Amino acid sequence: MTRKTGAASAAMRMLPGFIDRLLRPAPSADLSRLPIGFDLRAVSVAEGLRAALSVAAIAGLSGWMNRPEFLSAALGALLTCMCDVGGPIRRRVPVLLGFAAVGSVTLAAGTLARGAGLGVALTAGLIALFCTAFARVYGQAGMQMGGLLSTVVVLSLDRAHPLGTAVGMGLLFGAGGLWASLLTLAIWRVHPFLPARRRVASAYRALADLVADLRTLIAQDLTDEAAWERHARSHRRGVREAIEAARAEMLEATRAMGPANNRAAQSLIRLEGADQIFGALIALSDLLEQHVAPRATCDRLLRRLRPLLIVLGATVVDDALKLGPVGRSIALLEDDMALLPEGAPERAVFGTIAERLHIAATLAAPDNYLPGGSPDGRRQPLSRRALLPLKANFVWQSLALRHALRAVAVAAPALAYTLTSFNPYAHWLTITIVATMQPYYATTFTRAVERIGGTVLGGLVAALVGLVCRTPLAMTLALFPLCMAAMAVRTASFGLFMAGLTPLLVLLVEVGDTTQNEWMVLGMRAAFTLAGGLLALGGCYLLWPSWEPSRVRREVAAGIAAHGAYAEAELSFLLNETDAAAVDGARRAAGLASNNIEASVSRALLEPGQAARDRLEAALVIDAALRRFAGRISAMQLDPTLCETLPPATWRAWRDWIGGSMRGLAQGQPRLAPRPPLQAGPKAEALQRIARQIELMAAVVDRAVAPDTVGNGAAA
C-alpha cells in the first residue's frame, strides 16, 4: 500500500511538467496544440515544374487560340496532378487514369443534372458528395481522389449546358487529365523506387536528429527525468513514424516491381538496419539516463555516429556517393568502443549499432539476419479489395460512414444556396465545407485554420497579380510560377499549398474573363471560405461527434497491452523460448502503440470542453511510463550477461508477473499482485525499475482506462 501511495505521489509530481510541455506552443513541442508546420525536405521542385508545364501549356493554348473552353482541360490537368499519390508507376496509373475518367463523366453529368432542375441537381450532388467522402475507406489514395472529385462535383453544378456542350466539357477535362498523366507517367518519369528510397533516407535522418538531441542532453549533463522524457517523446515518435512510412512505401514498391528487384532488397536491408539501430538507441538513452559515468565516452561515439547516419541516408538515394569513408568511420567508431569498460552494457549497445552500420553500408547481411516485415508480393484480388472496405465500413460504428453523412448534412443547405444564388463565387462555400471537414474535430480545426489563412494570403497574391496581368497572355504566363510553387510545397505544408493554389484557381477564371474586379474576387472567396470553415467546425461539433477522449482510453489500453507483450517476448528470449524476430516484432508494435497514444492525446487537446481533462493527464503519465518501460526492455535485450545473473525460475516468475500485471492494467484493474522475490544486485535493478513503472501506471490507470460516462468523453 505504501509503495502504491508513493507511486501515486510521484505521478502527481510529474503532472505539472507534462501539462506544461504539452501546452507549450514552441514549434519543437512534441504534442503542440496546433500541428501546423513546414517540412523543407518535402518540397519537390520537380513535381512543381511538371504540374506547371501540364497546366500552363493548356492555358497558353487556350489563350493563343482564343478558346476559353479549353480551361476545362487545364482544370483537369491541375486536379490530376494533385491526385498523384506518388510511388511506383503500377500504383499510380489506375489512380490518375481513374480520376481523369471519373472526373470527365462527373463534369458532364453535373452540368446535365443542373439543367434537369433544382431537385435533380441537389439530389445528384448530395449523392455524389457522399460517395466522394466515403471513398476514404480505400486509404490515402481514395481519400485524395474523393476530395478532388468533390470539387469537380460542385463546379459541375454551377450552370446548365446542352448535351453537346456538356459532353465536350467532360471530354476536355478528361483530355487534360490524360495529358497530365502522360507527362507524369511517361514523358517525365520518376524512378519507381525513388519515393521509397527517400522514405528510407528520411528514417536515417530522423535517427541522426535523435542522436543530436541525445548529445545535447549529455552536454548539459542533465539528470532531470522531465528532460529525458521530453527527448523520448519528441524523437522516438518521429523516428517510428519515419520507419513505418518507409516500410509502407517499400511494401507498395515491392509489390509493384517484384520482391526479387535488387533495389528493393537493398532498401529493405537498410530499412531494417535503421529499425534495429533505433532499438539500440532507445536502450542507450535509458542507460545514459541512469549512468552518468560513461556519458563522456558515449558522447564521443555519438559524435561519430551522427554523420554516419546522415551519409548512409544520402547513399540510399544517391548511389554515386562513395562508401569508402563510411567504412573507415565505422572502424573508428569500433576503436573508440574500447574506451568503454569490458562488459559494460553501453559497449554492447554500440557493438550492435556498429554491426548494423556495417550491414547498411556493405549490404551484406549475415545468414541469420532476416529483415522484418519483408513483403512477399502477394496481393488480394481486385474484387475483394474493392468490396471488403465497403462492407466493413457500412455500419454506424464506422467513423468513415458518420463522416460522409455529416459532410452531406452540412453541405446540403450550402449546395442549395449555391444552386439558387446568382453569385458566381458561391461554389467556394460548398467546396470549403467538404474539403475542410474531417472525421476528427481536431483535424477539422487544423484544416480550417490552414485553409482560411492560405486562402486569404493567396487571394492577396491573386489580386496583386491581377492588377499587373491585364491580358490573357500575361495571366497565362503568371500561371506557370504559381502552379510550380503550389505543387512544389503540396506535401510540405497544406497552408502554403492553399496560398499558392488560390491565385492559381482565381487566375484560371480570370484568363477567360478579365472584367472581374480582383479585390471583389478576393473578398468573395475569402468570405465564402471563412463561412465554409466555420460551418465545417460546427458540423463536426453538433452532428454525431466522436470525441477523442473515448479513443484515448482505447489507445492507452492497447499501448499497455502491447508493451506487456514486448516484455514477455524479451524475457522469453532470455530464456531461449523464442527468437529475436518475435522480440523485434513486439518492439515495433509497442512503439506504434505509444505513437497512437500521443497522436490521440494531441487531437483531444484541440477539442472543446474540459470534461476529460483528468483522463488526458493520466494518459500522459502512462505514456511517459511506457516510454521508460520500453527503454529498459530494449537495454535488457542488448545486455549479453543479463541472462546468467538470475536463475531461470526467477526470470519466468517475473515474466509472468509483468505480463499478468500489464494485462490487468490494460483492462483498467489497478490492483497488482505482489512482486516475485528477487535477490538484490546491480543486474536485478533492471526488473525493479520495470516494476516501478508498472506501479506508477497502476496509480492512475483507473482514470485513464475507466469506462466513458458523459460529456466529451462519451463513447461514439
C-alpha positions in Angstrom: 0.0 0.0 0.0 2.9 2.3 0.8 4.5 1.5 -2.4 1.4 2.3 -4.4 0.9 5.6 -2.5 4.4 6.6 -3.3 3.8 5.9 -6.9 0.7 8.0 -6.9 2.6 10.8 -5.3 5.3 10.6 -7.9 2.6 10.7 -10.6 1.1 13.8 -9.2 4.5 15.5 -9.0 5.1 14.7 -12.7 1.8 16.0 -14.0 2.6 19.8 -14.0 5.7 19.2 -16.1 3.8 17.1 -18.6 1.0 19.5 -19.0 3.4 22.5 -19.3 5.3 20.7 -22.1 2.0 19.6 -23.7 0.6 23.1 -23.9 3.8 24.9 -24.8 3.4 26.5 -28.3 7.0 26.2 -29.4 7.5 24.6 -32.8 9.7 21.9 -31.3 7.0 20.7 -28.8 6.2 17.1 -29.3 2.5 17.5 -28.8 2.0 21.0 -30.0 -1.5 22.2 -29.7 -1.8 23.1 -33.4 0.1 20.6 -35.6 0.9 23.0 -38.4 4.4 23.1 -39.7 6.6 23.2 -42.8 8.9 20.3 -43.8 11.5 21.7 -46.1 12.7 18.3 -47.1 9.2 17.5 -48.5 9.5 20.3 -51.1 9.6 18.8 -54.6 10.7 21.3 -57.3 10.4 18.5 -60.0 6.8 17.9 -59.1 6.1 21.7 -59.2 7.7 22.1 -62.7 5.9 19.0 -64.1 2.5 20.3 -62.9 3.2 23.8 -64.0 4.1 22.6 -67.5 0.9 20.4 -67.7 -1.4 23.3 -66.7 0.4 26.3 -68.3 0.7 24.5 -71.7 -3.1 24.1 -71.9 -3.8 27.5 -70.6 -1.4 29.0 -73.1 -3.0 27.1 -75.9 -6.4 28.4 -74.8 -5.2 32.0 -74.9 -3.4 31.6 -78.2 -6.4 30.1 -79.9 -8.9 32.2 -78.1 -10.7 29.1 -76.9 -11.7 29.7 -73.2 -13.5 26.3 -73.1 -10.0 24.7 -73.1 -9.8 25.9 -69.5 -11.8 22.8 -68.6 -8.7 20.8 -69.8 -6.4 23.0 -67.7 -8.6 22.3 -64.7 -8.5 18.6 -65.4 -4.7 18.7 -65.7 -4.3 20.6 -62.4 -6.6 18.3 -60.4 -5.0 15.2 -61.9 -1.6 16.4 -60.8 -2.9 17.0 -57.3 -4.4 13.4 -57.4 -1.0 11.8 -57.9 -0.2 9.8 -54.8 3.4 9.1 -55.9 5.2 5.8 -55.7 5.6 3.0 -58.3 4.1 3.5 -61.8 1.9 0.5 -61.3 0.2 2.0 -58.3 -0.2 5.5 -59.8 -1.6 4.5 -63.2 -5.1 3.4 -62.0 -5.4 6.4 -59.7 -4.5 9.0 -62.3 -6.4 7.5 -65.2 -9.4 6.6 -63.0 -9.6 10.2 -61.7 -9.4 11.6 -65.3 -12.2 9.2 -66.4 -14.5 9.7 -63.4 -13.9 13.4 -63.3 -14.8 13.7 -67.0 -18.1 11.8 -66.5 -18.8 13.8 -63.3 -18.3 17.1 -65.0 -20.6 16.2 -67.9 -23.3 14.6 -65.7 -23.3 17.5 -63.3 -24.0 20.1 -66.0 -26.8 17.9 -67.4 -28.3 17.4 -63.9 -28.3 21.2 -63.3 -30.3 21.6 -66.5 -32.9 19.0 -65.2 -33.9 21.3 -62.4 -33.0 22.2 -58.8 -34.4 19.0 -57.2 -32.4 16.7 -59.6 -29.2 18.7 -59.3 -29.4 18.9 -55.5 -30.1 15.2 -55.1 -27.5 14.1 -57.6 -24.9 16.4 -56.0 -25.5 15.2 -52.5 -25.3 11.5 -53.5 -22.0 12.3 -55.3 -20.6 14.2 -52.3 -21.5 11.2 -50.0 -19.6 8.8 -52.3 -16.6 11.1 -52.5 -16.4 11.5 -48.7 -16.9 7.8 -48.2 -14.1 7.0 -50.6 -11.6 7.4 -47.7 -12.3 3.8 -46.8 -9.8 3.0 -49.6 -6.9 4.7 -47.8 -4.9 7.7 -48.7 -5.4 7.3 -52.5 -9.2 7.0 -52.0 -9.3 10.0 -49.7 -7.2 12.2 -52.0 -9.2 11.2 -55.1 -12.5 11.6 -53.3 -11.6 15.1 -52.1 -10.7 16.3 -55.5 -13.8 14.7 -57.1 -16.0 16.6 -54.6 -14.6 19.8 -56.1 -15.5 18.6 -59.6 -19.0 17.7 -58.4 -19.6 21.2 -57.0 -18.1 23.0 -60.0 -20.1 20.9 -62.4 -23.4 22.1 -60.9 -22.5 25.7 -61.5 -24.5 26.1 -64.6 -26.6 24.1 -67.1 -25.4 23.2 -70.6 -26.9 21.4 -73.5 -25.9 17.8 -74.1 -23.2 18.6 -76.8 -21.6 21.3 -74.7 -21.7 19.1 -71.5 -20.0 16.2 -73.3 -17.4 18.5 -74.8 -16.5 19.9 -71.4 -16.3 16.4 -70.0 -14.0 15.3 -72.8 -11.8 18.3 -72.4 -11.5 17.7 -68.7 -10.6 14.1 -69.4 -8.1 15.1 -72.1 -6.4 17.5 -69.6 -6.2 14.6 -67.1 -4.7 12.3 -69.8 -2.1 14.9 -70.7 -1.1 15.3 -67.1 -1.0 11.6 -66.7 1.1 11.1 -69.8 3.5 13.8 -68.7 3.8 12.3 -65.2 4.0 8.6 -66.1 5.8 8.6 -69.5 7.4 11.8 -70.6 8.7 13.0 -67.2 9.0 9.8 -65.3 10.4 9.5 -61.9 12.3 6.3 -60.9 9.6 4.0 -59.4 11.7 3.2 -56.3 12.8 6.8 -55.7 9.9 7.7 -53.3 10.5 4.6 -51.3 14.3 5.2 -51.1 13.6 8.8 -50.0 11.4 7.4 -47.2 14.2 5.2 -46.0 16.7 8.1 -46.2 14.3 10.2 -44.1 14.4 7.4 -41.4 18.2 7.7 -41.2 17.9 11.5 -40.9 15.4 11.1 -38.1 17.9 8.8 -36.4 20.6 11.4 -36.8 18.3 14.0 -35.2 17.7 11.7 -32.3 21.4 11.3 -31.8 21.9 15.1 -31.9 19.3 15.6 -29.2 20.8 12.8 -27.1 24.2 14.6 -27.4 22.6 17.8 -26.2 21.3 16.1 -23.1 24.7 14.7 -22.4 26.4 18.1 -23.0 24.1 19.7 -20.5 24.7 16.9 -18.0 21.0 16.6 -17.3 19.7 14.2 -14.7 16.2 15.6 -14.7 13.6 12.9 -15.6 11.5 15.5 -17.4 14.3 16.3 -19.9 14.9 12.7 -20.8 11.2 12.1 -21.1 10.9 15.1 -23.5 13.7 13.6 -25.6 12.0 10.2 -25.7 8.6 11.6 -26.6 9.6 14.1 -29.3 12.2 12.0 -31.1 11.1 8.4 -30.7 7.7 9.1 -32.1 9.2 10.9 -35.1 11.7 8.0 -35.8 9.0 5.3 -35.5 6.7 7.3 -37.9 9.5 7.7 -40.4 10.4 4.0 -40.3 6.7 2.9 -40.6 6.2 5.3 -43.5 9.2 3.9 -45.3 8.0 0.3 -44.6 4.6 1.1 -46.1 6.2 2.7 -49.2 8.6 -0.2 -49.6 5.7 -2.7 -49.4 3.9 -0.9 -52.3 7.0 -0.5 -54.4 8.0 -4.2 -53.9 4.5 -5.4 -54.8 4.7 -3.4 -58.0 8.2 -4.2 -59.1 8.6 -7.7 -57.5 10.5 -8.8 -54.4 13.4 -10.0 -56.4 14.3 -6.5 -57.5 17.8 -5.6 -56.4 16.8 -2.1 -55.5 14.0 -3.4 -53.2 16.3 -5.8 -51.5 18.9 -3.2 -50.7 16.4 -0.7 -49.4 14.7 -3.4 -47.2 18.1 -4.3 -45.7 18.9 -0.7 -44.9 15.4 0.0 -43.5 15.7 -3.0 -41.2 19.1 -1.8 -40.1 17.7 1.6 -39.3 14.9 0.0 -37.2 17.4 -2.1 -35.2 19.7 0.9 -34.7 16.6 2.7 -33.4 16.1 0.0 -30.8 19.7 0.2 -29.7 19.5 4.0 -29.3 16.4 3.6 -27.2 18.4 1.2 -24.9 21.3 3.7 -24.9 19.2 6.6 -23.8 17.8 4.5 -20.9 21.3 3.5 -19.8 22.7 7.1 -20.0 19.8 8.5 -18.0 20.7 6.2 -15.1 24.5 6.0 -15.6 26.4 9.3 -15.5 30.0 7.9 -15.7 30.1 6.7 -19.3 28.4 9.8 -20.8 31.6 11.5 -21.9 32.8 8.4 -23.8 29.3 7.8 -25.3 29.2 11.4 -26.4 32.4 10.8 -28.4 30.9 7.7 -30.0 27.6 9.5 -30.8 29.6 12.3 -32.4 31.0 9.8 -34.9 27.6 8.1 -35.3 25.5 11.1 -36.4 27.4 11.9 -39.7 27.5 8.2 -40.4 23.7 8.1 -40.3 23.4 11.2 -42.5 25.8 9.8 -45.1 24.1 6.4 -45.2 20.7 8.1 -45.6 22.1 10.1 -48.6 23.6 6.9 -50.0 20.2 5.3 -50.1 19.0 8.0 -52.6 22.2 8.6 -54.5 24.3 5.5 -55.4 27.1 7.7 -56.7 28.2 8.6 -53.2 31.4 6.8 -52.1 31.1 4.5 -49.2 34.8 4.1 -48.5 34.9 6.9 -45.9 31.8 5.2 -44.2 33.7 2.0 -43.7 36.7 3.9 -42.2 34.4 5.9 -39.9 32.7 2.7 -38.6 36.2 1.3 -37.9 37.0 4.4 -35.9 33.7 4.0 -34.0 34.7 0.4 -33.1 38.1 1.6 -32.0 36.5 4.1 -29.6 34.3 1.5 -28.2 37.4 0.1 -26.4 37.2 3.2 -24.2 34.2 1.7 -22.5 34.8 -0.9 -19.8 34.7 -4.6 -20.9 31.2 -6.0 -20.2 29.6 -2.5 -19.9 26.0 -2.5 -21.3 26.8 0.7 -23.3 29.6 -1.2 -25.1 27.2 -3.9 -26.1 24.7 -1.4 -27.4 27.4 0.3 -29.6 28.5 -3.1 -30.8 25.0 -3.7 -32.1 24.9 -0.3 -33.7 28.3 -0.9 -35.4 27.2 -4.3 -36.7 24.0 -2.8 -38.2 26.0 0.1 -39.8 28.3 -2.5 -41.5 25.2 -4.2 -42.9 23.7 -1.0 -44.2 27.0 0.1 -45.7 28.0 -3.2 -47.4 24.5 -4.6 -47.9 26.0 -8.0 -47.0 23.7 -9.4 -44.4 24.6 -12.5 -42.4 22.6 -15.7 -42.7 20.6 -15.1 -39.5 19.7 -11.5 -40.4 16.1 -11.5 -41.7 14.6 -8.1 -42.4 11.3 -7.9 -40.6 8.1 -7.3 -42.5 9.6 -8.2 -45.8 6.8 -8.1 -48.4 6.0 -11.4 -50.2 4.4 -9.8 -53.2 1.0 -11.4 -52.7 -2.0 -9.2 -53.4 -5.7 -9.7 -52.9 -8.0 -9.9 -55.9 -9.4 -6.6 -57.2 -13.0 -7.5 -56.3 -12.1 -8.3 -52.7 -10.1 -5.1 -52.4 -13.0 -3.1 -53.7 -15.8 -4.7 -51.7 -14.2 -5.6 -48.4 -13.7 -1.9 -47.2 -17.3 -1.1 -48.2 -18.7 -4.0 -46.2 -16.5 -3.3 -43.2 -17.4 0.4 -43.0 -21.1 0.4 -43.9 -22.1 0.2 -40.2 -22.9 3.1 -37.9 -19.8 2.4 -35.8 -17.7 3.3 -38.8 -16.0 6.7 -38.5 -15.9 7.0 -42.3 -19.6 6.4 -42.7 -20.5 9.0 -40.0 -18.1 11.5 -41.6 -19.7 11.0 -45.0 -23.2 11.5 -43.6 -22.1 14.6 -41.6 -20.4 16.1 -44.7 -23.6 15.7 -46.7 -25.8 17.0 -44.0 -23.7 20.2 -43.6 -23.2 20.6 -47.4 -26.9 20.2 -48.3 -28.0 23.8 -47.4 -24.8 25.2 -48.7 -25.2 23.4 -52.0 -28.8 24.5 -52.2 -27.7 28.1 -51.7 -25.0 27.6 -54.4 -27.6 26.4 -56.9 -30.1 29.2 -56.2 -27.6 32.1 -55.8 -26.6 34.3 -58.7 -23.2 34.8 -57.1 -20.5 33.3 -59.4 -18.3 32.5 -56.4 -20.9 30.8 -54.1 -19.5 27.4 -55.0 -16.5 28.1 -52.7 -18.8 27.8 -49.8 -19.7 24.2 -50.5 -16.2 23.3 -51.7 -14.7 24.6 -48.5 -17.1 22.6 -46.3 -16.5 19.3 -48.0 -12.7 19.9 -48.3 -12.3 21.1 -44.7 -14.5 18.6 -42.8 -12.5 15.7 -41.5 -13.6 12.7 -39.3 -12.0 14.2 -36.2 -12.9 17.6 -34.8 -9.2 18.4 -34.1 -8.1 17.7 -37.7 -11.1 19.7 -39.0 -10.0 22.6 -36.8 -6.4 22.5 -38.1 -7.5 22.1 -41.7 -9.9 25.1 -41.3 -7.2 27.3 -39.9 -4.7 26.4 -42.7 -7.4 26.7 -45.5 -8.7 30.1 -44.3 -5.2 31.5 -43.7 -3.9 30.2 -47.0 -6.9 31.4 -48.9 -6.6 34.9 -47.6 -2.9 35.1 -48.3 -3.3 33.5 -51.8 -6.2 35.9 -52.6 -3.9 38.8 -51.9 -1.3 37.4 -54.2 -4.0 36.8 -56.9 -5.3 40.4 -56.5 -1.8 41.8 -56.9 -1.0 39.6 -59.9 -4.4 40.6 -61.5 -3.5 44.2 -61.2 -0.3 43.7 -63.2 -1.5 41.0 -65.6 -4.3 42.6 -67.7 -4.2 40.3 -70.7 -4.9 36.6 -71.2 -1.3 36.0 -72.3 0.1 37.8 -69.2 -2.2 35.8 -66.9 -1.2 32.6 -68.7 2.5 33.4 -68.1 1.7 34.1 -64.4 0.1 30.6 -64.1 3.4 28.8 -64.5 5.3 30.1 -61.4 2.1 30.0 -59.3 1.4 26.4 -60.2 5.1 25.4 -59.8 5.2 27.0 -56.3 1.9 25.5 -55.2 2.6 21.9 -56.3 6.2 22.0 -55.0 5.0 22.6 -51.4 1.9 20.4 -51.7 3.3 17.8 -49.2 5.4 20.2 -47.2 2.7 22.5 -45.9 -1.1 22.5 -46.5 -1.4 26.2 -45.6 1.3 27.2 -48.1 -0.2 24.9 -50.7 -3.5 26.7 -50.3 -1.8 30.1 -50.5 -0.4 29.0 -53.9 -3.4 27.2 -55.1 -5.8 30.1 -54.5 -4.3 32.6 -57.0 -3.9 29.7 -59.4 -7.6 28.9 -59.4 -8.6 32.6 -59.4 -6.4 33.3 -62.5 -7.8 30.3 -64.3 -11.1 32.1 -64.1 -9.5 35.4 -64.9 -7.9 34.1 -68.1 -11.4 33.6 -69.5 -12.9 36.8 -68.0 -10.8 40.0 -67.5 -13.8 42.1 -66.5 -14.0 40.9 -62.9 -12.5 43.1 -60.1 -9.6 41.4 -58.4 -10.4 42.7 -55.0 -14.0 41.6 -55.3 -12.9 38.1 -56.2 -10.6 38.1 -53.2 -13.3 39.4 -50.8 -16.0 37.0 -52.0 -13.7 33.9 -52.0 -12.3 34.8 -48.5 -15.8 35.3 -47.1 -17.2 32.1 -48.5 -14.0 30.2 -47.3 -14.4 31.6 -43.8 -18.1 30.7 -43.7 -17.4 27.2 -45.0 -14.7 26.6 -42.5 -16.9 27.7 -39.6 -19.8 25.5 -40.9 -17.5 22.5 -41.1 -16.4 23.1 -37.5 -20.0 23.5 -36.4 -21.0 20.3 -38.2 -18.2 18.3 -36.5 -19.2 19.7 -33.1 -23.0 19.2 -33.4 -23.6 16.2 -35.7 -22.7 12.8 -34.4 -19.5 13.9 -32.6 -17.0 11.2 -31.9 -14.9 12.8 -29.2 -11.2 11.9 -29.0 -11.1 11.2 -25.2 -13.1 8.0 -25.7 -10.4 6.8 -28.2 -7.7 7.9 -25.7 -9.0 5.2 -23.4 -8.7 2.5 -26.1 -5.3 3.6 -27.2 -4.0 3.6 -23.7 -5.3 0.1 -23.1 -3.8 -1.1 -26.4 -0.5 0.6 -25.5 -0.2 -1.1 -22.1 -1.1 -4.5 -23.6 1.5 -4.1 -26.4 4.3 -3.2 -24.0 3.3 -6.1 -21.8 3.6 -8.4 -24.9 7.0 -6.8 -25.6 8.3 -7.6 -22.1 7.0 -11.2 -22.2 8.7 -11.7 -25.6 12.0 -10.3 -24.3 12.1 -12.4 -21.2 11.1 -15.4 -23.2 14.1 -14.6 -25.5 16.4 -14.5 -22.5 15.1 -18.0 -21.6 15.7 -19.2 -25.1 12.0 -19.8 -25.5 11.5 -17.5 -28.6 13.6 -15.9 -31.2 14.9 -12.4 -31.9 12.4 -11.8 -34.7 9.5 -12.2 -32.3 11.1 -9.6 -29.9 11.7 -7.1 -32.8 8.0 -7.5 -33.9 6.8 -6.9 -30.4 9.1 -3.9 -30.0 7.8 -2.4 -33.2 4.2 -2.9 -32.0 4.9 -1.3 -28.7 6.5 1.8 -30.4 3.5 2.2 -32.7 1.1 1.9 -29.7 3.0 4.7 -27.9 2.7 6.9 -31.0 -1.0 6.2 -31.2 -1.5 7.3 -27.6 0.3 10.6 -28.2 -1.5 11.3 -31.5 -4.8 10.7 -29.8 -4.0 12.9 -26.9 -2.8 15.7 -29.2 -6.2 15.6 -31.1 -8.1 15.5 -27.8 -6.4 18.7 -26.6 -7.8 20.6 -29.6 -11.4 19.6 -28.8 -13.6 22.0 -26.8 -14.5 21.3 -23.2 -12.7 20.1 -20.2 -14.8 17.0 -19.3 -12.0 14.5 -20.0 -9.0 16.6 -18.7 -8.3 14.2 -15.9 -8.2 11.3 -18.4 -5.7 13.1 -20.6 -3.4 13.9 -17.7 -3.5 10.2 -16.6 -2.8 9.1 -20.2 0.3 11.3 -20.3 1.6 9.8 -17.1 1.1 6.3 -18.6 2.7 7.3 -21.9 5.8 8.5 -20.0 6.0 5.3 -18.0 5.6 3.2 -21.1 8.5 5.0 -22.8 10.7 4.3 -19.8 9.4 0.7 -19.7 10.3 0.2 -23.4 13.8 1.7 -22.9 14.6 -0.7 -20.1 13.3 -3.7 -22.1 15.5 -2.6 -25.1 18.5 -2.3 -22.8 17.9 -5.8 -21.4 17.9 -7.3 -24.9 21.3 -5.9 -25.7 23.0 -7.0 -22.4 24.7 -10.3 -23.1 25.5 -11.0 -19.4 22.0 -10.5 -18.1 20.6 -14.0 -18.5 23.2 -15.6 -16.3 22.6 -13.2 -13.4 19.4 -14.9 -12.2 18.1 -18.5 -12.2 15.5 -19.4 -15.0 12.8 -19.8 -12.4 13.2 -16.2 -11.3 13.0 -15.0 -14.9 9.8 -17.0 -15.5 8.2 -15.7 -12.3 9.0 -12.1 -13.3 7.8 -12.6 -16.9 4.5 -14.0 -15.6 4.1 -11.1 -13.1 4.9 -8.4 -15.7 2.7 -9.9 -18.3 -0.2 -10.5 -15.9 0.1 -7.1 -14.4 0.1 -5.3 -17.8 -2.9 -7.3 -19.0 -4.7 -6.3 -15.8 -3.8 -2.7 -16.3 -5.0 -2.8 -19.9 -8.4 -3.8 -18.6 -8.4 -1.0 -16.1 -7.6 -3.0 -13.0 -5.2 -1.1 -10.8 -4.7 -3.9 -8.1 -1.3 -5.6 -8.6 -0.2 -8.9 -7.3 2.9 -8.8 -5.0 6.2 -8.7 -6.8 8.0 -12.0 -7.1 11.1 -12.4 -4.7 14.3 -11.0 -6.2 17.8 -11.1 -4.8 19.3 -7.6 -4.6 22.1 -6.8 -7.0 23.0 -4.4 -9.8 21.5 -6.6 -12.5 18.3 -7.1 -10.6 17.8 -3.3 -10.7 16.5 -3.7 -14.3 13.5 -5.7 -13.1 13.0 -3.4 -10.2 12.8 -0.3 -12.4 10.3 -2.1 -14.7 8.2 -2.9 -11.6 8.3 0.8 -10.5 6.9 1.9 -13.9 4.1 -0.7 -13.6 3.2 0.6 -10.2 3.3 4.2 -11.4 0.8 3.3 -14.2 -1.4 1.4 -11.6 -1.7 4.6 -9.6 -3.5 6.4 -12.5 -4.9 3.6 -14.7 -8.4 3.8 -13.3 -8.6 7.3 -14.6 -7.1 6.6 -18.0 -8.9 3.4 -18.9 -12.1 3.9 -16.9 -15.4 3.5 -18.9 -16.8 6.6 -20.5 -19.6 8.5 -18.8 -20.8 11.8 -20.1 -19.5 14.9 -21.8 -16.8 14.9 -24.4 -15.6 11.5 -23.2 -18.9 9.9 -24.2 -18.4 6.8 -26.3 -19.0 7.2 -30.0 
